[in-house]
């Protein structure tokens, strides 16, 4: 089971962007060729609007 390397929290799969999302860290980890890139410096930071949208989607 993969967890966020920063917070050790659950990751959620975002099918639209093909990324693993860490809500507590507000980071999105890319998946390249079916391999998650779990490096903090390579992750994309979620902006406030995207974070709220994903929080509503995953934490129903």
C-alpha positions as CSV (number, residue, x, y, z in Angstrom):
1,X,0.0,0.0,0.0
2,X,1.4,3.4,-1.0
3,X,1.2,6.3,1.4
4,X,2.4,9.9,1.1
5,X,6.1,10.0,1.8
6,X,5.7,13.4,3.5
7,X,2.7,12.8,5.8
8,X,2.4,9.0,5.7
9,X,-1.3,9.5,5.0
10,X,-3.6,7.8,2.5
11,X,-3.3,8.7,-1.2
12,X,-6.3,9.1,-3.5
13,X,-6.2,8.3,-7.2
14,X,-7.3,11.1,-9.5
15,X,-8.4,9.4,-12.7
16,X,-8.7,12.7,-14.6
17,X,-5.0,13.7,-14.1
18,X,-3.5,10.2,-13.5
19,X,-2.0,11.4,-10.2
20,X,-2.0,10.2,-6.6
21,X,-3.3,12.9,-4.3
22,X,-2.2,13.6,-0.7
23,X,-4.8,15.9,0.8
24,X,-2.9,16.6,4.1
25,X,0.3,17.5,2.2
26,X,-1.7,19.2,-0.6
27,X,0.5,17.4,-3.1
28,X,-0.2,15.5,-6.4
29,X,2.3,12.8,-7.4
30,X,2.5,11.9,-11.1
31,X,2.2,8.4,-12.4
32,X,4.6,7.8,-15.3
33,X,4.3,4.5,-17.3
34,X,2.2,3.0,-14.4
35,X,4.9,3.9,-11.9
36,X,4.1,6.5,-9.2
37,X,6.8,9.2,-8.8
38,X,6.8,9.5,-5.0
39,X,9.5,12.2,-4.7
40,X,8.3,15.3,-2.8
41,X,10.4,17.7,-5.0
42,X,8.7,16.2,-8.1
43,X,5.2,16.5,-6.8
44,X,2.8,19.3,-7.9
45,X,1.3,21.5,-5.2
46,X,-2.5,21.8,-5.1
47,X,-3.9,25.3,-5.2
48,X,-6.7,26.2,-2.8
49,X,-9.5,25.7,-5.3
50,X,-8.2,22.4,-6.5
51,X,-7.7,21.2,-2.9
52,X,-11.3,22.1,-2.0
53,X,-12.7,20.3,-5.1
54,X,-10.6,17.2,-4.4
55,X,-11.4,17.2,-0.7
56,X,-15.1,17.3,-1.6
57,X,-14.7,14.4,-4.1
58,X,-12.6,12.1,-1.9
59,X,-13.9,12.8,1.6
60,X,-17.6,12.5,1.0
